[in-house]
Amino acid sequence: MIDIVAIIIPMIFFILIIIATLFEKVDKTLVSITAGLLTVVFVILWYNFSFGDVLLKLVSGDDLGYLEIYLLIIGMNIITNVLYDSGVFQFVALKTVKITKGNKILMLLIFGVVAVFISSFISNILTIFILAPITILFTGVLKIDAEPYLILEVIMVNVGGLITLISSNLNILVCSLFDINFIEFFLYFAPLGLILIFVTILLSFLILRKRLKTPEKKQVKYLQQFDDWSIVKDKKRFYRASIMFIITMIFFILFSEYLGLISVLSGFLMIIFVVKDKKSGISNINMNTLIYFAGFFITLEGLKLSGVFELLGSSLVYILPEDPFLISIIILWLTGGISSMIVSIPIALAFSPIVENLVYILGNAYTPILVVALISGTNLGDNLFPVGNVAIKLDIIEQNGSQKIKMKNFFKLGFIVAIIQLIITTFYLFLLI
């Protein structure tokens, strides 16, 4: 029998977190942790749980899965900060772009691939933060229009978000809920990612080719004289950060079931051996994200106790044909459409427990296709319209690169590319059956 009160109270808290995340009128972290604590109080009073049971069930999950997420978020936050401060990704971008020697086709290819590479390891937003100034600098030196390359980068970072598990909190959240490790994620998404890279760059060239200009030879010569190391503050710290990051990636591959432990250990070792000011290295850890997810998971587990997600999942299977492929297509296009309007995290938060119960009903064998549909939809749908996450990226380009991108110019490419990407992903889902 369904307990209405047990559903309504946590559901109110859950919806408040989603609303706070969407509109940000009130600090989402504050709303999330407050909702989580209120859920703890409710569960203790309503279910007569002991405080110890609540800590195990709500805060860390029955199998301590949430603890893995907390460690991974902290570790990757530290690693990202250290790599950014050491100039590792900035150096890679500068060095790679110079290879083009001003060839407009090669420049489009390289800017796109670099965007994918960097966004495979760090967030989309930070990738644009790194690439936009470099792109504007190089195109300025070559005296060509930066907009086509910037638009491509904004689109390509979403493809990069499909390559590795650690590229975004969204991937970490979803994969932790479904016990998908680093290697499994790569095997599920890498083939799709490679196809999307090729198709996206090809489409971008066909649509943007008239706007791509060949720079003058004297400007190319001036570009080649640019010092790659000018962007690196300290070479010793640069090499240490690079080596430790490579070692971390190797450990991720060899011991993919311990991502949280590896990332947090690597992060603190980087603070010890790379960061000059150790105190600032620790104080720069973004605890807001950790607290936000903690509040969300507590509220989510409180809502799970009511059985509402089991009811919703079984209802969906009853309404829809019991066909995992058709269900995955609906998830892909529905999340893709919604994520074109709003930021993707709330979509993942709302759909993950539903997909979790669909997996339970349909069988664990269908975990890959449903997870690929959910993550692909929330990542690729961004580019349909220049709002949501895309609007944030375009604003970063304008604020930090002094380059305003016209919304209509982005829409001309972004909408077509996103539709083609979702169609390709639909065929890819069929191959996973």
C-alpha positions in Angstrom: 0.0 0.0 0.0 1.3 3.4 -0.9 1.8 5.9 2.0 0.7 9.3 0.7 2.4 11.3 3.4 5.7 9.4 2.9 5.5 10.4 -0.8 4.3 14.0 -0.5 6.7 15.4 2.1 10.0 14.2 0.5 8.5 15.0 -2.9 8.0 18.6 -1.9 11.7 18.8 -0.8 12.8 17.1 -4.0 10.9 19.5 -6.2 12.3 22.5 -4.2 15.8 21.3 -5.0 15.0 21.0 -8.7 13.4 24.5 -8.7 16.3 26.1 -6.9 18.7 24.5 -9.4 16.7 25.7 -12.3 16.1 29.3 -11.4 18.9 30.1 -8.8 16.8 32.8 -7.1 17.9 31.2 -3.8 21.3 29.5 -3.4 20.7 25.9 -4.6 23.3 24.5 -2.1 21.5 26.0 0.8 18.1 24.7 -0.4 19.5 21.3 -1.1 21.2 20.7 2.2 18.2 22.2 4.1 15.8 19.9 2.2 18.2 17.0 3.0 18.2 17.7 6.7 14.4 18.1 6.8 14.2 14.7 5.1 16.4 13.2 7.8 14.1 14.6 10.5 11.0 13.3 8.6 12.5 9.8 8.1 13.4 9.5 11.8 9.9 10.5 12.9 7.9 8.7 10.3 9.8 5.5 9.9 11.1 5.3 13.4 14.7 5.0 12.1 17.7 5.4 14.4 20.1 8.2 13.6 22.7 5.6 12.6 20.4 3.9 10.2 19.6 7.3 8.6 23.3 8.0 8.1 23.9 4.7 6.4 20.7 4.7 4.3 20.3 8.3 3.4 23.7 9.9 3.5 26.0 7.2 2.1 23.5 4.8 0.5 23.2 1.1 1.4 26.4 0.2 -0.4 28.3 3.4 0.4 27.9 4.4 -3.3 27.3 8.0 -2.5 30.6 8.2 -0.6 32.3 7.2 -3.9 30.6 10.2 -5.5 31.6 12.6 -2.8 35.3 11.5 -3.0 35.3 11.7 -6.8 33.8 15.2 -6.8 36.4 16.4 -4.3 39.3 14.7 -6.1 38.4 15.9 -9.6 37.7 19.4 -8.3 41.3 19.6 -6.9 42.9 18.0 -10.0 41.0 20.4 -12.3 42.1 23.4 -10.3 45.8 22.3 -10.2 45.9 21.6 -13.9 44.3 24.9 -14.7 46.6 26.9 -12.5 49.6 25.0 -13.9 48.6 25.9 -17.5 48.6 22.2 -18.7 45.5 22.4 -20.9 46.3 26.0 -22.0 49.7 24.8 -23.2 48.2 21.8 -25.0 45.7 24.1 -26.8 48.4 26.6 -27.8 50.8 23.9 -29.0 48.2 22.0 -31.0 46.7 25.0 -32.7 50.1 26.2 -34.0 50.3 22.9 -35.9 47.6 24.1 -38.3 50.0 26.8 -39.7 46.9 28.9 -40.6 45.2 26.2 -42.7 41.5 27.0 -42.3 40.2 23.4 -42.6 42.9 22.1 -40.3 42.2 24.9 -37.8 38.5 23.9 -37.7 39.5 20.3 -37.2 42.1 21.0 -34.5 39.9 23.5 -32.5 37.2 20.9 -32.5 39.4 18.0 -31.5 41.1 20.1 -28.8 37.7 21.1 -27.4 36.7 17.4 -27.2 40.1 16.3 -25.6 40.0 18.9 -22.9 36.3 18.5 -22.1 36.9 14.8 -21.7 38.7 15.5 -18.5 37.2 18.7 -17.1 33.8 20.4 -17.2 32.4 22.0 -20.4 32.3 25.4 -18.8 35.9 25.3 -17.7 36.9 24.1 -21.2 35.3 27.1 -22.8 36.9 29.3 -20.1 40.3 27.9 -21.3 39.8 27.8 -25.0 37.9 31.0 -25.7 40.7 33.5 -24.9 43.2 31.3 -26.8 41.0 31.0 -29.8 40.3 34.8 -29.9 44.1 35.5 -29.4 45.1 33.2 -32.3 42.4 34.4 -34.7 43.2 38.0 -33.8 46.9 37.4 -34.7 45.8 35.8 -38.0 43.2 38.6 -38.5 40.3 36.2 -39.2 36.8 35.9 -37.7 36.8 33.9 -34.4 33.1 33.2 -34.3 32.9 30.0 -36.4 35.6 28.4 -34.3 34.1 29.5 -31.0 30.7 28.1 -32.1 32.3 24.8 -33.0 34.0 24.6 -29.6 30.7 25.2 -27.7 29.2 22.4 -29.7 32.1 20.0 -29.4 32.6 20.2 -25.6 29.3 18.4 -25.3 30.7 15.5 -27.4 33.8 15.6 -25.2 31.4 15.1 -22.2 30.6 11.7 -23.6 34.1 10.3 -23.8 35.0 9.8 -20.1 33.1 9.3 -16.9 35.1 12.1 -15.1 34.3 14.9 -17.6 31.3 16.2 -15.6 29.4 15.9 -12.3 26.4 14.7 -14.4 28.3 11.6 -15.6 29.6 11.0 -12.1 26.1 11.2 -10.7 24.4 8.9 -13.2 27.2 6.3 -13.4 27.5 6.0 -9.6 23.8 5.3 -9.4 24.2 2.5 -11.9 27.6 1.1 -10.8 29.2 1.9 -14.1 33.0 2.2 -13.8 35.6 4.2 -15.8 36.3 1.4 -18.4 32.7 0.5 -18.9 31.7 4.1 -19.5 34.5 4.5 -22.1 33.5 1.3 -23.9 29.8 2.3 -24.0 30.5 5.9 -25.2 33.8 6.0 -27.0 32.5 4.5 -30.3 29.6 6.9 -30.3 31.9 9.8 -29.4 34.3 9.1 -32.3 31.4 9.0 -34.8 29.9 12.2 -33.4 33.3 14.0 -33.6 33.7 13.1 -37.3 30.2 14.0 -38.3 30.0 17.2 -36.2 33.3 18.6 -37.7 32.2 17.6 -41.2 28.8 19.3 -40.8 30.4 22.3 -39.3 32.7 22.7 -42.2 29.9 22.3 -44.8 27.8 24.9 -43.0 30.5 27.4 -42.0 32.9 27.0 -45.0 32.0 30.3 -46.6 32.9 32.1 -43.3 36.3 30.4 -42.9 39.0 32.7 -44.3 42.6 31.8 -45.1 45.0 34.1 -43.2 47.8 36.0 -44.9 51.3 34.3 -44.8 52.9 37.1 -42.8 50.3 36.7 -40.1 50.9 32.9 -40.0 54.6 33.5 -39.7 54.0 35.9 -36.8 51.8 33.2 -35.1 54.6 30.6 -35.4 56.9 32.9 -33.5 54.5 32.9 -30.5 56.2 31.4 -27.4 54.2 28.4 -26.2 55.6 28.6 -22.7 54.4 32.2 -22.2 51.2 30.8 -20.8 53.0 28.6 -18.2 53.9 30.3 -15.0 56.2 27.6 -13.6 57.7 24.8 -15.7 58.5 22.6 -12.7 54.9 22.7 -11.5 53.7 22.2 -15.1 55.7 19.0 -15.5 54.8 17.7 -12.1 51.1 18.3 -12.7 51.2 16.7 -16.2 53.0 13.6 -14.9 50.7 13.2 -11.9 47.7 13.6 -14.1 48.9 10.9 -16.6 49.5 8.5 -13.6 46.0 9.3 -12.3 44.5 8.4 -15.7 46.5 5.1 -15.8 45.2 4.2 -12.3 41.7 5.1 -13.4 42.0 2.5 -16.1 43.8 -0.2 -14.1 41.6 0.2 -10.9 38.4 1.6 -12.3 36.3 0.4 -9.3 38.2 2.8 -7.0 37.7 6.1 -8.8 36.8 8.0 -5.7 39.8 6.9 -3.7 42.2 7.4 -6.6 40.9 10.9 -7.5 40.9 12.3 -4.0 44.4 10.8 -3.2 45.7 12.1 -6.4 44.2 15.5 -5.7 45.8 15.9 -2.3 49.1 14.6 -3.6 49.0 17.3 -6.3 48.4 19.9 -3.6 51.5 18.6 -1.8 53.8 18.4 -4.8 52.5 20.9 -7.3 50.6 23.7 -5.5 52.9 26.4 -4.2 50.5 27.8 -1.6 49.2 24.6 0.2 46.5 26.5 2.2 45.0 28.1 -0.9 45.0 24.7 -2.6 42.8 23.3 0.1 40.7 26.4 0.5 40.0 26.4 -3.3 38.2 23.1 -3.0 34.6 23.8 -4.1 32.6 22.3 -1.2 29.3 23.8 -2.5 29.0 21.1 -5.1 29.6 18.4 -2.5 27.1 19.8 -0.1 24.6 20.3 -2.9 24.8 16.6 -3.9 24.7 15.4 -0.3 21.4 17.2 0.2 20.0 15.9 -3.0 21.0 12.3 -2.3 19.5 12.4 1.2 16.2 13.7 -0.2 16.3 11.2 -3.0 16.7 8.3 -0.6 13.9 9.6 1.6 11.7 9.7 -1.5 12.8 6.2 -2.5 11.6 4.8 0.8 8.0 5.7 -0.1 8.1 3.4 -3.2 7.1 6.2 -5.6 9.8 5.6 -8.1 8.9 1.9 -8.3 5.3 2.9 -8.9 6.3 5.4 -11.6 8.7 3.0 -13.3 6.2 0.1 -13.4 3.5 2.6 -14.7 5.8 3.7 -17.5 6.5 0.2 -18.5 2.7 -0.5 -18.4 1.9 2.6 -20.5 4.8 2.1 -22.9 5.5 -1.0 -25.0 7.8 -3.3 -23.0 10.5 -2.6 -25.5 13.8 -1.3 -24.1 14.8 0.2 -27.4 11.6 2.3 -27.7 11.9 3.4 -24.1 15.5 4.4 -24.6 14.6 6.5 -27.7 11.9 8.3 -25.6 14.4 9.0 -22.8 17.0 10.2 -25.4 14.7 12.6 -27.2 12.8 13.7 -24.1 15.9 14.6 -22.1 17.5 16.1 -25.2 14.6 18.4 -25.8 14.3 19.5 -22.1 18.1 20.0 -21.8 18.0 22.4 -24.7 15.9 24.8 -22.5 17.4 24.3 -19.1 20.8 23.3 -17.5 21.3 19.5 -17.6 22.0 18.6 -14.0 18.3 19.0 -12.8 17.3 16.7 -15.7 19.7 14.0 -14.6 18.5 14.4 -11.0 14.9 14.0 -12.0 15.3 11.1 -14.6 18.0 9.0 -12.8 15.7 7.4 -10.2 13.1 6.8 -12.9 15.6 5.1 -15.2 17.0 3.2 -12.2 13.6 1.6 -11.6 13.1 0.9 -15.4 16.4 -1.1 -15.2 15.1 -3.0 -12.2 11.8 -3.9 -14.1 13.3 -4.6 -17.5 16.5 -6.2 -16.2 20.1 -5.3 -15.6 21.0 -6.3 -19.2 19.4 -3.1 -20.4 21.4 -0.8 -18.1 23.8 0.2 -20.9 21.2 1.3 -23.4 19.1 3.2 -20.9 22.2 5.0 -19.4 23.6 5.8 -22.8 20.2 7.3 -23.7 20.0 9.4 -20.5 23.5 10.8 -20.6 23.5 11.3 -24.4 20.2 13.2 -24.3 21.3 15.5 -21.5 24.6 16.2 -23.1 23.7 16.5 -26.8 20.4 18.3 -26.4 22.2 21.4 -25.1 22.9 22.6 -28.6 19.4 22.6 -30.0 18.8 26.2 -28.8 21.1 28.9 -27.5 19.7 28.8 -24.0 20.4 26.8 -20.8 24.0 25.6 -20.7 24.8 27.0 -24.1 23.8 30.5 -23.0 26.2 30.2 -20.0 29.1 29.2 -22.4 28.3 32.1 -24.8 28.3 34.5 -21.9 31.7 33.2 -20.7 33.1 33.8 -24.2 31.7 37.3 -24.2 32.9 38.2 -20.6 36.3 36.5 -20.8 37.2 36.7 -24.5 35.5 40.0 -25.4 33.8 38.3 -28.3 30.0 38.4 -28.7 28.5 35.5 -30.6 25.1 36.2 -32.3 22.4 33.8 -31.2 21.1 33.3 -34.7 24.6 32.3 -36.0 24.8 29.7 -33.2 21.3 28.4 -33.9 22.0 27.9 -37.6 24.7 25.3 -36.8 23.7 24.1 -33.3 20.2 23.1 -34.1 21.1 21.1 -37.2 24.1 19.4 -35.6 22.1 18.5 -32.4 19.3 16.9 -34.5 21.8 14.9 -36.5 23.7 13.9 -33.3 20.5 12.6 -31.7 19.5 10.7 -34.8 23.0 9.0 -34.9 22.6 8.2 -31.2 19.2 6.7 -31.9 20.8 4.2 -34.4 23.6 3.6 -31.9 21.1 2.6 -29.2 19.7 0.0 -31.7 23.2 -1.5 -31.9 23.4 -1.8 -28.1 20.3 -4.0 -28.0 
